[in-house]
Structure formats: structure tokens, C-alpha cells
Amino acid sequence: MKPTARKSMQVLPRQWRRAEPGLLSDLRFRTLLRDSDWAALSPAIRRRFTQRLAGGNTIVYSGEVVGTRLSRAGWWLAQALRLIGGPLPTSTDARVPSVVTVTEDLRRGGQVWTRLYARRSGFPQVIHSAKRFAGPTGLEEYVGYGLGVALTVHVRDGALEFLGERYFLQVFGFRLTLPRWLTPGTLRVTHTEVSEGEFIYTLDIDHPRLGSLIHQSAWFRETEQWTPPSCGS
């Protein structure tokens, strides 16, 4: 069953104009997969992950949180990480609106992902992270304060999966890989197409001894791709 809150959030200024799609193809995700795996993805996923956001372009995905489950250890983990900006969901509210924006990281050449999750009381939670095409696997998720995780990319049952197990801390130019006992376990993010232009985002963190710490799923569709008037002609 599809969520009912498809048009619940219109957050872009009216004076922004639509960007022309497909002006610049981005093959950075494509090169992380074998040809056979890339071909197994739906055309919509392949298009979504080959859009280069040049010149200040922004892609906006809107939808809603389907559900979030936090174990007791997962709740404490999410609360503790609020000290470094709160990169994990802290609320279990379901059927609340959510918006994701993706922009180019002009300084490092990656992508900045900003996720907004509404809550039934208080302000929405805003989570920032950056995908950087660097490191031993060719892709890293950076959450700030020097903390990040190296990601590998896979295709499972037609879905695109990002898997992270090697966490690192980078300070003053030095990079330290964290021992497994200091990490929350395996991070898994899955991008599953459910129909043309609509997809399910799933986040899982599983600890080798404590089991599932966090599970979240959210439904999204691409709203528009936008360019500010000062960017482009």
C-alpha cells in the first residue's frame, strides 16, 4: 500500500527554476559495480545514481517515514551520537513526512545528503552526511567530526545496497580505522524501486552480539530537480 502523504511538503522557493535533466552524467556510482550488477538495476535507479549535480543543482525527494524500530541499545547509541550532530534517527514516529535533498559537495567533489524527518512533537530531526568517492573501497559516508565509514556497493534482488563495516576517525590528516568492538556493527542502506519514480529507503544497523540496533524504512519519490537563479543561465 502506498503512503498517502505524497504532496504533504512543498519546501522549495517558487522563484527557483527546474534544472534540465541529464546535462551531465555522473558515472562515479556506476564504476563501483560490475556490468552485470548494474544491468540488474531498474532504469529508474540507474538514472537516479547517474545524475551529476553541477552548478548548485539540488534533487529533492519527498515522502514519509514508514516505520522506525530502535532496540534499547540502539536508542542509547542514537542519543549518544547526538553529541556529533545526531546522524541516526532518534524517534520512532511513523507515517510522518520526510524530505531528502542531495547537492554536490563543491569542496570535495562528493555529494551532501540532508534528511529531514518530521516528528509528532517538537522540531523535525535533520541529519547531514556526505558521500565521498575516496578511500579503500572508493566510497565513504562521512557524518562529521572526523567520523565516517567505508562503503561497498552491491545489488541484491534488483535493489542497490550500501554496506559499511570499516569505520574510521580522521583527525589532523591522520586516519585511524576503529576496531570492531568500538563500532555499532554492520551498516546497511538499501534503495529499492517500488514503481517508476518511487522507492523505499531502508536503514539497518546490526551488532554481532546485540542483534538489530536500528531499522528504519521510508518511502520517497523524486519531487523535482532545481537550480537557483544564480546558477546556470
Secondary structure as UniProt FT lines:
FT   TURN            6..7
FT   TURN            14..15
FT   STRAND          17..18
FT   TURN            21..22
FT   TURN            28..29
FT   HELIX           30..32
FT   HELIX           35..40
FT   HELIX           43..48
FT   TURN            49..50
FT   HELIX           54..56
FT   STRAND          58..70
FT   HELIX           72..80
FT   HELIX           81..84
FT   STRAND          96..104
FT   TURN            106..108
FT   STRAND          111..117
FT   STRAND          125..132
FT   TURN            136..137
FT   STRAND          140..144
FT   TURN            145..146
FT   STRAND          147..156
FT   TURN            157..158
FT   STRAND          159..171
FT   TURN            172..173
FT   STRAND          174..177
FT   HELIX           180..182
FT   STRAND          186..195
FT   TURN            196..197
FT   STRAND          198..207
FT   TURN            208..210
FT   STRAND          211..227
FT   TURN            229..230
//
